[in-house]
Amino acid sequence: MMKIKVAILYGGKSTEHEVSIRSAASIFNAIDKDKHDVKLIYINKNGRFIYHENQEIIPVDESAGHVLSLMPATGFMFNDRVLNIDVVFPVLHGNAGEDGNLQGMLEMLELAYVGCNTRASSVCMDKDMTKRLLKEAGIQVAPGLVFKSFEKDHVSFDAVKGVLGVPMFVKPVNQGSSVGVTKLSDADDFKKALDTAFSLDTKVMIESGIVGREIEVSVLGNEDLTLSMPGEIVSNIDFYDYESKYVSDDGASLRIPAILTDEEIVKIQDVAARTYRALDCEGLSRVDVFLTESGEVIVNEVNTLPGFTSISMYPKLLEVSGVPYTELITQLIQLAKDRYALNGQLKRSL
């Protein structure tokens, strides 16, 4: 049987560069190498694509690799040779990785790739646009206000508090992994929180703090969806930030699966599926929600390229739901091929 040529694309220019490397290492170690011929393409922090022949070490040694060029309708090239690839597996988190830019580039290169299409990736990365579409679909989201950078000096803590109450969360609209997010209950650090968020994005969202359990659902599929059992983030600190997610062992624990009633599980999975459909997601996404004491399910965010590290919720939830890690990777690659084949049947001219 011919092996499927899979390029794991990782690194990138975003603030989540190191997380991407950890995710890529996990995927590389777990992928079924009897079925897949794996190629590693590292994107350094300057945006260069670097490929190593016979490379099996992550991260890639930049000094010994080939710098790739990109050829529309052809793919990746080096030394006047085309790097033959059947499927690209992007493992890039944050800006220029899961915000639709990379997906658009791969479309131009006419390469199959794992995960959501350009449109869904772009929308889900933008917390403001995500909320607008979900509200239109009748799905509950946290109240929030959005400000552009030119409005920064006119944002008043008291005015925001009057609308949203406290605590509130100040966050860059286009960042993931809680990068740049600050939780506030008073005006003391309001300006600092705005400065931090605006240093990472030109658009900032301030949200009401929701009192509720933090629940996550992994979704897998194109037309037919696999919905994982919900998991719960049990935080030992006031706020589950970047440090808690990827560095500290003490910040929070994952309860997999979450302790929920059958009715709560069905309700949460239904909201996750409706969210996935409303945002036109494909391949995979993780839907994060709050479950309040009164039983409301409020969508927090949708992550189209969730973490794949050894401690990441997305693969762990699917594993306890009957999809082992290696099988998950195989399914994601096949879903990418299926979508590419379907899109290839569309008319390109009249």
C-alpha positions in Angstrom: 0.0 0.0 0.0 1.3 3.4 -1.0 1.9 5.6 2.1 0.2 9.0 2.3 2.7 11.8 2.2 2.0 14.0 5.2 3.8 17.3 6.0 3.5 18.4 9.6 3.7 22.1 9.5 4.7 23.7 12.9 6.4 26.6 14.6 5.2 29.9 13.1 5.3 33.6 13.9 2.7 33.7 16.6 3.1 34.0 20.4 2.1 30.3 20.6 5.3 29.1 18.7 6.5 26.9 21.6 3.1 25.3 22.1 3.1 24.4 18.4 6.4 22.7 18.7 5.1 20.5 21.6 2.0 19.6 19.6 4.0 18.7 16.5 6.3 16.5 18.6 3.3 14.6 20.0 1.7 14.1 16.6 5.0 13.0 15.0 5.5 10.4 17.8 1.9 9.1 17.5 1.2 9.1 13.7 1.0 5.7 12.1 4.2 5.5 10.1 3.1 2.3 8.4 0.4 4.3 6.6 2.1 7.7 6.4 5.4 9.1 5.0 6.0 12.0 7.4 7.8 15.2 6.4 8.5 18.0 8.8 8.3 21.6 7.8 9.3 24.1 10.4 8.3 27.8 10.2 10.7 29.9 12.1 9.8 33.1 13.9 10.8 35.1 10.9 8.3 33.2 8.8 10.8 31.0 6.8 9.7 27.5 5.9 12.5 25.0 6.5 12.5 21.4 5.4 14.9 18.7 6.3 15.2 15.5 4.3 15.4 12.4 6.6 14.7 14.7 9.6 13.2 13.0 12.7 14.0 15.6 15.4 11.7 18.3 16.6 12.5 21.2 16.6 14.3 21.3 13.3 17.9 22.5 13.2 17.5 25.5 11.0 21.1 25.6 9.9 21.0 22.2 8.1 17.7 22.4 6.3 16.3 23.6 2.9 14.5 26.9 2.8 11.3 26.2 0.9 9.7 28.5 -1.7 6.0 28.5 -2.4 4.6 28.0 -5.9 0.9 28.6 -6.5 -1.0 25.5 -7.9 2.2 23.5 -7.3 3.1 23.5 -3.6 6.4 23.7 -1.7 9.7 23.7 -3.7 13.4 23.5 -2.9 16.5 23.3 -5.3 14.0 23.4 -8.2 12.3 20.3 -7.0 8.7 19.9 -5.9 8.2 18.5 -2.4 5.6 15.9 -3.0 2.8 16.1 -0.4 -0.6 14.6 -0.2 -1.8 16.3 2.9 -0.6 19.1 5.1 -1.2 18.8 8.8 -0.9 22.3 10.2 0.0 22.4 13.9 0.2 26.2 14.1 -1.6 27.9 16.9 -2.6 31.6 17.0 -2.1 34.3 14.4 -0.9 33.3 10.9 -1.6 29.7 11.9 -5.3 29.1 12.7 -6.7 32.5 11.6 -7.3 31.6 8.0 -4.1 33.1 6.5 -2.3 29.8 6.3 -5.4 28.0 5.1 -5.8 30.5 2.3 -2.2 29.9 1.3 -2.6 26.2 1.2 -5.7 26.7 -0.9 -3.6 28.7 -3.4 -1.0 25.9 -3.4 -3.8 23.5 -4.1 -2.8 21.2 -1.2 -5.2 19.2 1.0 -4.9 20.2 4.6 -6.2 19.1 8.0 -8.7 21.3 9.8 -11.2 24.1 9.1 -11.3 25.9 5.8 -10.2 29.5 5.4 -13.5 31.1 6.2 -14.2 29.1 9.4 -10.6 29.5 10.6 -10.8 33.3 10.2 -14.2 33.6 11.9 -13.4 31.4 14.8 -10.1 33.2 15.5 -11.9 36.5 15.7 -13.8 36.4 19.0 -16.0 39.3 17.9 -17.2 37.7 14.7 -17.6 34.3 16.4 -20.0 35.9 18.9 -22.0 37.7 16.2 -22.6 34.6 14.2 -23.5 32.5 17.2 -26.0 35.1 18.5 -27.5 35.1 15.0 -27.9 31.3 15.2 -29.6 31.6 18.6 -26.6 30.2 20.6 -25.9 31.9 23.9 -22.6 33.7 24.4 -21.2 35.9 27.2 -22.1 39.7 27.0 -19.2 41.7 25.7 -18.0 45.0 24.3 -15.4 45.5 21.5 -13.1 48.4 21.0 -10.6 49.3 18.2 -7.2 50.7 18.9 -8.1 54.2 18.0 -10.8 54.1 20.8 -8.3 53.0 23.5 -7.9 56.3 25.2 -11.7 56.8 25.5 -12.5 53.5 27.2 -13.8 54.1 30.7 -13.7 51.4 33.4 -16.8 52.8 35.0 -18.7 52.9 31.7 -17.7 49.3 30.9 -18.6 48.1 34.5 -22.0 49.7 34.1 -22.7 47.5 31.1 -20.9 44.3 32.0 -20.4 44.3 35.8 -17.4 42.7 37.5 -15.4 40.6 37.2 -14.6 41.3 33.6 -12.1 39.9 31.2 -10.0 42.1 28.9 -8.7 40.1 25.9 -7.2 40.6 22.4 -9.8 39.5 19.9 -7.4 37.5 17.7 -5.3 35.5 20.2 -5.5 32.0 21.7 -4.3 30.1 24.8 -5.4 33.0 27.0 -2.4 35.1 25.7 -2.8 38.7 26.8 -6.0 38.1 28.8 -6.5 39.9 32.1 -9.2 39.4 34.7 -10.3 42.6 36.5 -12.6 43.5 39.4 -11.6 47.1 39.9 -10.1 50.0 38.0 -6.5 49.7 39.3 -5.1 47.7 36.5 -7.6 48.6 33.8 -5.3 50.7 31.7 -2.5 48.2 32.0 -4.9 45.4 30.9 -5.9 47.5 27.8 -2.3 48.2 27.0 -1.4 44.5 27.2 -4.3 43.5 25.0 -3.8 46.3 22.4 -0.1 45.4 22.2 -1.2 42.1 20.7 -4.1 43.1 18.6 -5.8 46.2 17.1 -9.2 45.0 18.4 -9.9 44.2 22.0 -13.0 42.5 23.7 -14.1 43.1 27.2 -16.4 40.3 28.5 -18.5 39.7 31.5 -17.1 37.1 33.9 -19.4 34.1 33.8 -19.9 32.1 37.0 -20.0 28.5 35.9 -18.1 25.3 35.2 -15.6 25.4 32.3 -16.5 22.5 30.0 -15.0 21.5 26.7 -16.1 19.2 23.9 -13.9 17.8 21.1 -15.7 17.7 17.7 -14.4 15.6 14.8 -15.8 15.3 11.3 -17.0 17.0 8.1 -20.6 15.9 7.4 -20.9 13.2 10.1 -19.7 14.4 13.5 -18.1 12.6 16.4 -18.8 14.5 19.6 -16.6 13.6 22.6 -17.7 13.2 26.2 -17.4 16.7 27.8 -14.4 17.4 29.9 -13.9 20.0 32.6 -11.2 22.3 33.6 -11.0 22.4 37.4 -9.0 25.5 38.2 -7.0 25.8 41.4 -6.4 29.5 40.7 -8.4 32.6 40.0 -7.9 32.5 36.2 -6.9 29.7 33.8 -4.2 31.6 31.9 -1.4 30.6 29.5 1.0 29.7 32.4 -1.7 27.3 33.8 -2.4 25.7 30.5 1.2 25.0 29.3 3.8 25.6 32.0 2.5 25.0 35.6 1.4 21.6 36.9 -0.5 23.2 39.7 -2.7 25.8 38.0 -5.6 23.5 37.0 -6.5 19.9 36.4 -8.5 18.3 33.7 -11.5 16.1 34.7 -12.0 13.7 31.8 -14.8 13.0 31.4 -16.6 15.7 33.4 -19.0 14.6 36.1 -22.4 15.5 34.5 -25.9 14.2 34.4 -27.0 12.5 31.2 -29.3 15.5 30.5 -26.4 17.9 30.8 -24.2 15.8 28.5 -26.8 15.8 25.8 -27.4 19.6 26.1 -23.7 20.4 26.0 -23.0 18.2 23.1 -26.0 19.6 21.2 -24.7 23.2 21.7 -21.2 22.0 20.6 -22.7 20.5 17.4 -24.8 23.5 16.6 -21.9 25.8 17.2 -19.7 23.7 14.9 -22.3 23.8 12.1 -23.1 27.5 12.6 -19.5 28.5 12.1 -19.0 26.1 9.2 -16.2 24.1 10.9 -14.7 21.0 9.3 -12.2 18.4 10.3 -11.8 19.3 14.0 -12.5 22.0 16.6 -12.8 22.2 20.3 -15.9 24.0 21.6 -15.4 25.6 25.1 -18.5 26.5 27.1 -19.6 27.5 30.6 -22.3 25.5 32.4 -24.0 27.8 34.9 -25.8 26.7 38.1 -29.1 27.3 36.4 -28.2 24.9 33.6 -27.4 27.5 30.9 -24.8 26.5 28.4 -22.9 29.6 27.2 -20.3 29.3 24.5 -16.9 30.8 25.4 -14.9 30.2 22.3 -14.1 27.8 19.4 -10.6 26.6 18.8 -10.1 25.3 15.3 -6.5 24.0 15.8 -6.6 23.0 19.5 -3.5 21.9 21.3 -2.2 18.4 20.6 0.4 18.2 23.4 0.5 15.2 25.7 -1.7 17.1 28.2 -4.1 18.7 25.7 -7.9 18.3 26.2 -8.8 17.7 22.5 -7.1 14.3 22.0 -7.6 13.2 25.6 -11.4 13.7 25.3 -11.6 11.8 22.1 -9.5 9.0 23.5 -11.9 8.4 26.4 -14.8 8.6 23.8 -13.4 5.7 21.8 -11.0 7.4 19.3 -7.3 6.6 20.3 -4.7 9.3 19.5 -3.1 7.5 16.6 -6.5 6.7 15.1 -7.5 10.3 15.5 -4.6 11.5 13.5 -5.4 9.0 10.8 -9.0 10.1 10.7 -8.1 13.8 10.4 -5.8 13.1 7.5 -8.6 11.1 5.7 -11.1 13.9 6.4 -8.7 16.4 4.7 -8.4 14.1 1.7 -12.2 13.7 1.5 -12.8 17.5 1.5 -10.1 18.0 -1.1 -11.6 15.4 -3.4 -15.1 17.0 -2.9 -13.8 20.5 -3.6 -12.0 19.1 -6.7 -15.4 18.3 -8.2 -16.6 21.9 -8.2 -16.7 23.8 -11.4 -13.9 26.4 -11.8 -15.3 28.1 -14.9 -18.6 28.6 -16.6 
